[in-house]
Amino acid sequence: MENKRLKGWVRILLIICSAALVTVLFVPMWRIELSAPQYPEGLTLLIYPGKLGGNVDIINGLNHYIGMKTLHANDFAEFTVLPYLIAFFALAFIFAGIISRKKILYSLCFLFLGFAVLSMVDFWRWEYNYGHNLDPSAAIIVPGMAYQPPLIGFKQLLNFGAYSVPDKGGWLFFGVGLVLLFCTIITWRSFRIHNQGLKFSSKIILFFILILILSCSSGPEKIKMGTDHCIFCKMIISDNRFGAEILTTKGRVFKFDDIHCLLSFLYDANFDKAAVKEIYLTDFSMNHSLIRANDAFLLKSAILRSPMGGDFTAFGSVDSLNAVMREYNGPSLHWNEIYKP
């Protein structure tokens, strides 16, 4: 009978998870931030388990012009059901900790993770419907344009940048899921390999630390020719030799069709330069991959004719730069010579 009971520390973690889920009921689970030149301070949509918060009225006014349905909590059945489901799982965690049976823990893990996956699928479906089902009589219609925000991360929607990430409640929910999965795996293994439990536990802990590090890391995003728009001039990026990107500390990506647009955006008084994590430029030679601006070798030549007249090109190596300089006249520069924060 003893080998069917949960370890004391597992039971304590389950009780803590229950308290975390109760907290989720009172804080935002998700946030969608919108930024645009006309809104330098940004707009925020906060999604609670049972309501909407933030700049809902302003966002609804903007949605009306592009044909999106306005947002009202009463239109979502999820806002009625979700608080009860979260409360159910909070009680279930307490029940699992008190009863202390491994089968109950396994069942709870299966139900909770399944609920998390279904919730994300439902959220994506909600975003898809609102972003694609547009009013054909709207004041602003862009043929072929949809306004679906990203499920997580950054996406450019006309002149608005949409940034979607979990808020306090979402991170708590995510953390509860990781703790539950960790407890389930440790419990499952400990009942089979008693003498190697500590060794296995260490491996699992290292595994989850690695997953968290990888999930929090961010890098440059490939520029899609003919699809992505320059955040500054609003033109479609059509020449893969001159593109550039800004990666912010929050993981947002701003794309540009010309280094000239990138510099203009950086010098804009409404842009917070302290938010810049890294700047990337397109390598003019080879496969036009993105390279860090501080590592790039630059050439300025009017003969190259970049899309917006900046006439800057970037190279990942001195050899690549020298090869092009034989054909195109112009001075070679470094990034810190053309951009001074």
SULJOTA-V896867 format. One record per run of one state. SS is the DSSP state (hx for helix, st for strand, lp for the rest). FROM is the first residue (numbers start at 1). LEN is the number of residues. If there is no record, write none. Layout:
BEGIN
SS;FROM;LEN
SS;FROM;LEN
END
This chain:
BEGIN
lp;1;1
hx;2;3
st;5;1
lp;6;2
hx;8;17
lp;25;5
st;30;7
lp;37;2
st;39;9
lp;48;4
st;52;3
lp;55;1
hx;56;11
lp;67;6
hx;73;3
lp;76;2
hx;78;22
lp;100;1
st;101;1
hx;102;31
lp;133;20
st;153;5
lp;158;2
st;160;7
lp;167;1
hx;168;23
lp;191;3
hx;194;23
lp;217;12
st;229;1
lp;230;6
st;236;1
lp;237;7
st;244;5
lp;249;4
st;253;4
lp;257;2
hx;259;8
lp;267;6
hx;273;3
st;276;8
lp;284;6
st;290;3
hx;293;3
lp;296;1
st;297;4
lp;301;1
hx;302;3
lp;305;7
st;312;4
lp;316;2
hx;318;8
lp;326;5
st;331;3
lp;334;1
hx;335;4
lp;339;3
END
